Amino acid sequence: MTWLITGGAGFIGSHVVKAMTDGGESVVVLDDLSTGSADRLPAGVPLVAGSVLDGELVGRVLAEHAITGVVHIAGKKQVAESVEKPLFYYRENVEGLRVLLEASAAAGVGRFLFSSSAAVYGMPDVDLVTEATPCLPMSPYGETKLAGEWLVTAVGRAHGMATASLRYFNVAGAASPELGDEGIFNLVPMVFERLTAGEPPRIFGDDYATPDGTCIRDYIHVEDIASAHVAAARRLAADPSASLVLNIGRGEGVSVAEMVGIILDVTGHTDSKAEVTARRPGDPARVVAAADRIRQELGWEARHDVRAMVTSAWEGWCLRHPEARG
């Protein structure tokens, strides 16, 4: 079968493309290249430059490449930006998905894999977040991901598609330096940026109800995210009645202070001391995945630890910022 991967030229998307092609899957990429780059794609992978909002283009790509499954990763993902621009996020993330699903249903596509997020949970007051934990998103971004899950499940049921929604937790790392994250939206690249500028890393709040007072998160290597997509795609290919919603995490919490300490050690900035600033609005104290269901359903589990994530991310950062090594 042939998979269309939307957003396949971006940070996470390019890792999924690599993992699926390495696994022998036939892949076509659709990406508007607003944040992605054709340089991220393996040789020989067809790239169509365009948006999932362009229904005519999507339908043409599905037909011309005889697509039998879709992996939908394209979308906007900055929480703060979504608060400022909710209409933009609903258009890009919800309307874009609707157009893609409509074209997929019309083309008889039988499998659909959706990139969701732990942002659907909001601020869960539990030690481990299971897929049954109530979803109370706190941003338009999280709302669009939850609405997307509902839409994917409903269309799958109505049109006989096998579907899966994968809820990512905190993604970090890189499979190779050239595939590193170019955005400055998550903790690891934010600390790298500060260190490169000769400034101390920031910790937003140290008065949470956690052992060291800083937020606890479940960090997952992007290579593990990619391998989970391969496992999910193969499950959908084998089970036409599948309808899955699964967390992708390690099931282990790491505090922000611990993570910053690992970053300082890996980068050689052990003399640097983090600067504590005020809490950011809406940051929950602890969000850690329960990873039992994905292990049961797909036989998948994460392989990389936090130090491997930081080390691989640093190599990618230094490739783009050679001055960072000092």
Order of alpha helices (4+ residues) and beta strands (2+ residues): beta-alpha-beta-beta-alpha-beta-alpha-alpha-alpha-beta-alpha-beta-beta-alpha-beta-beta-beta-alpha-beta-beta-alpha-beta-beta-alpha-alpha
